[in-house]
Amino acid sequence: MRNRLLIFCAILLLPFCTGSAHAEDIHRIAQDRSKAVFFVYFHIGEDQYPGANIQMERFREHVLEMKTAGYNVLPLGEIVSALENGTPLPQHTIGITLEGAYRSSFENAVPLLLEAGLPFTIFLAPERIDRDSDFYMNWREVKKLARNNLVTIGAMAYSYDHLIRMEENAQRQQLTRAIARFQEELGTTPEFFAWPHGEYTAALQETLPELGFRAGFGQQSGVAAHGGSDMMSLPRFSMTDQYGGLDRFRLTAQSFPFPVLQEDPPGMIWEDGQNSISFTLPQELRDAAERLACFVSDTGKVPLTRADNGRITLQLEDMVAASRIRMNCTLPVLTVEETKHRQQIWRWYGRLFTGKDGSEAGDDDETLISLSPENGASNE
């Protein structure tokens, strides 16, 4: 019987599959075969930026956790290839990204990651590097890291600015100028892009592959998956002092994809008069609709309307269009009975909205509020 089960697992190519029949297997969906969690870090060990900083002690805990606790930390390119092709990924696959090319990342995070042998990606805005400022890395340091097999250098717009506030020609110039600076300084064309402030439009997303980018990364929470994520706006969990504790790291690292259909609003622009968010659950998740919970920044857990066709609606009040609105929805993977024997794990779906003039966040307010079950709500 055990041999039959192992053969069955091998055929399905399911991550986490073992030789023991566990009731958890019945909750799997197609997107679970090829999934990964991406983390984004901004300032490392810079307490003067509390909204976007993670303390050195916590970052060391994360590195130790990733190195010793059975995680599969892969280079960005390897993960993206699997997501593009639907190739199954090992359990607990993680991609590490450092955003902004801050001096604190170079001095505090990079040595720890290299010593641990963990691959990572640095996303940089070339205009910041061109300043040759003590606050950011310089091109000499970027070039040295680019020669290391553990390091991938990814691009942002030329300047770390709000692209959605710009005219279309200016937006494209920001992207092409960034590519040009990569070619001039590194002799390469970047394959991966991170959206400044996590802001983009559908037109901008379409521009990325035209310019040769294989994937784009946002700042909304969630789990990337083949068949469940837009490759030009892959989700990442932000790790900061407020939301970077080891328990939360583990919770997010073990999360599962949460694919949805027919999102409304369809993009990230929050229009004046908008007072709801809605989406449709795929057929394979509708039986669990009653256990779904959604959280919105500055509001907390919000009431849901659940329709028989799987349509979920969040009714919101007093949402200001000019502010950044973060939504996270979670769906438990395990049944209540199973959680008597192990910790609950979650499907995670997140969105980030901003006013049409761009967020009012400053350059260093780059983090997300990631409301989640451990913040005082239950999905049971």
N, C-alpha and C positions, 0 to 999 in steps of 0.2 A: 504493500500500500504506500509506504514511504517513497519507494522508487517511482511509482506512478505519479505521486505528487510532485517530485522533483522534475520529472519530465514535463509535466503540465506547466510548472513554473518556467522552465527553460523555453518552452514554446511561446508563452506569453511575453517573455522578456520583461517582466515587471520588476522595477526596482523594489528593494526591501523584501523580495521574495525569499522565503526560507523553507526548510524542510518540514516545518510544523504547520498544521492547518490552523490558521488564526482567523477568527470571525471578521477581523479588519478587512480581509481581502474582498469581501462582498461590496465594500464601499468604493472600490476603485473606478476610475473613469479613464477614457482614452488618453487624456492630457497628462495623466500621472506617469506615463511611460518615459516621457522626455521632459523633465522639469529641472529648474535650478533657482536658487535664491541668490540675488545679488545684494551686496551691502555697499553703502556709500559712506565714507568718512570725509569730513571737511577739515577743521582745525584739530590738531592733536596736541594736547597738553598746553592749550592757551586759554586760561580761565577767563580772560577778558572778553571772550566771545561765547558766552554760556549757551546761546541758542544753537550754535553750530560746532561746538567743541566737545571732545570726549577726553576725559582725564587719562593720563598715561597709565595709571594703575588699571583702569578698566580696559584700555586698549591691550595691555599686556595679558589680561585675563582672556580677551577674545583670541589673541594669537595662540595662547596656550591651549585654549579650547579647540580651535581649529586644527592644531597640530596633533593633539593627543586623544581627542574624543571621537574619532571615527568619521570625521568629515572628509569629503572628497573635494579639495580645493583645486580648481583647474584654471588654466589661462583663459582669458575672455574668448579668444578665437576658437578654442576647442569647444567651449560651451555653445557659442553662437552657431557653429557648424552643426552641432547636434540638434539645436532648436530649429535650424533651417530645414534639416533633412528628416527630423523625427527619429533620430537615432536614440535608443534608450540610454539614459544617463544613470550612473550608480547612485545609490541612496545618499542623501545629504550632500548633493553637489552644490558648491558655493563658488561665487565669483566675487573677488574683492576689488573695489574701486576707491581711489583717493581722488577727490575732486578739488580743483582750484590751484594745484601745484604750490601750495603754501610752504613757506620755509619750515614750519613746524611739522608738516608731513615728511619732508625730506630728512630732517634731522631726528625726528622722534619715531615715525612710523616705518620708514623705509628700512633702516638698519634691523629692526626687529623682524620684519617680514623676510628680508633676505637671509638672516641668520636661521630663521625657522624653515627656509626653503619653500615658502608659500608664494605662488605666482600672484601678481596683482597688476592693475591698470591704473595709470595716472592720467586723468583728464585735465587738459590745460587750455586756457585761452591765450593764444600767442601774444596778444597785446600786453598782457601782464608780464610775460617773460621778456618781452622787448624792453621793458622798463629797466631791467638790470637792477631791480630793487632788492633790498635785504629782506623784504616781506615775502617775496616769492622766490622760487627756484630761478636759476639763470640757464641759458642755453648750454653752457659747458656741463652743468650738472645733468640736464635733460639728455644730452648726447651720451654721457657716460652711462646713465641708466638704460638708455635705449639699446646699448650693446649687451645688456644682461638678459639672458634667456628667460629669466623669471619675470621680466618687466615688459609690459605693453604700454605704449604711449598713445592715448586717444585724444581726439580733438574736441574743442568746444567752438563756439563762434569766435571770431578774431578778438572781440572785446566781450567781457562778461557783462552783457547788457540784456535788456528786455527785447527780444526779437519781435514779439507780437506788437510792440509799439511802433515798429518801423514800417516804411513802405516796402513793397515787394522787391524792388530793385536793391534797396539797402540791405534787406535780409539776405539776398543771394550774395551780395558783395561781402557780407560778413562771413559767409561760409567759404566762398572761393578764396578770399584773402587768407583765411586760416589754413586752407589746404596749401596755398602758395608758400606760406611761411614754413610749414612742415617740409615741403619739398626743398626749400632753400637751406634750411638749417639741418634737417635730418636725412635728406635725400630719399624720403619715402612719402607715400600718400597715405594718410590715415584711413583706417577701415571702420573705426568706431567713433561715435559721436555722443556727447552728453549735452542735453538741452540746458542752457543757462537758466537758472531759477526753476528748472523743470517745466518751462513754458514753451508751447509749440502750437501750431495750427495744422489742419489737414494738408494744406498746401505745402507747408514746410516739411512735413513728413514725406510727402511725395518727392521733394527736392533731394533728400538725402541719397537714395539709390541712384538718382541721375548723376550725382557727383562722385559716385563710387563707394559710398558708405554701405557696409553690410548690416549695421545695426545702430539704432539710436537708443539712448537711455534717459528716462525721465526721473522724477523725484516722487512719484506716487508709489505707495506701498503695494506689495503683491508678489506673486510667484510667477516667474516666466515659464512658459510651456509651449511646446510645439502644438499648433492648432488652437491655442488659447490666448496668444499674446500677439500684439502688433510688433513686428521686428524693429520698427522705427521709433518705438516708445516703450521699451521694456521697463518693467517696474524695478525699483530698488528700495530696500529698507534703509532708512537713515539711522545711523548710530551716533547718538549724542549723549551728553551727560544725563539728560532727563529721560531718554528712551534707549539707553545703551547698557543697562544692567545685564548681567550674565543670564539671568532668568529670561529676559526678553530676547536676548540673542538666541538662546536655545529654542524658545517658542517660535520665533520667526524662521530660524534655520530649518526647522522641521515642518514648516507649513507646506500646504498642498495648493495646487492651482485651483482657481475659482473662475472658470469661464462663464461669461454671460452673453446675452444677445440683446440687440435693439436698445442700446444705451441712449438715454435722454437726460440731459443734453448730450448730443452726439460728440461734441468736442469739449475742450476745457474752458471755453469762454462762458462766463456766467453773465447772462443778459439781465438788464433791468426788468423787474417784474417776475423773474424766475422764482418759483417757490416750491419746486419739487425736483426730485431725482428719481428716475425709474429705469428698470432693466428687466429682462426676462430670463428666468432660470432655464438652462437646457433640460431636456426631458429627464436625463439621468439623475438630476439633482432635485427635482420637484418634490419627491417624497419627503425630503428633509426640510421643506420650506418653513415649517413651523419652528424649527430650531435656528433659523437665520436671525442674526442680530446685526444692526448697522449703527455706526457712530459718526457723528459730525463734529468738527472742531467748534469749540465755544458753545456746544449744545450738549454733547454727550450722546447717550443712547437715544435714538429717535423711534417713534412708533412707525410701524409698517402696515401697508395695505397689501394683502396677498390675494391675487385673483386665481381662479381655477386654471387658467392657461399658463400659470407660472410667472405672471407679470407682478413685479414688486415695485411699490411706490413709496418713497419717503416724502412725507409732507413737512415742509420747512417754513419757518417764519423768521422775519427780520434778518434775512441774509443780505449783506451789503455787497453790491456788485464789485466794488473796488478792492475788496479784501480777498485774501486767499482762503478758500474753503476746502477742507480736507475731509473726505469720506472714506471710511473703512467698513467693510462688511465681512463677517466671519460666519463660517458654517462648520460645525463639528464633524470630524471624520469618523470618530468612534461613537458607538452607542453608549447610552448611560450605563448599561451593564458592563461594558468593556472598561469604562473609566474606573471601575472598582479595582482593576488590576494594573492600570498604567495611566500616565498623565494624558489628558486630552490633547489632540492635535487638531489643527484648524485648516480649512480652506480659507483663503484670504484674497479679497478683492478690494482694491483701493483706487480712488480717483482724486485728482487735484484740480480745482477750479480757480480761475482768476478773472477779474474784470477785464473788459476788452482793451483797456489802456495799460494792462499789465499789473502785476502785484505791486503793492506799496512797500514790499520788503526791501531792506537795504542790501548791499552787496554781501554782507556777512550773515544775513538772515536767510540761510540756504537750507535749513532743515525743515522737516515735516513734523507735524503733530501726528503721531500714529496711535490714535485711540484703538484700544483692543480689549479682548475679554479680561485680561489681567488687571485692567484699570477699574474694576469694580462692577462689571456686568457679567451676566451668565447667559449662556445659550441653551441651558438645559431646560 
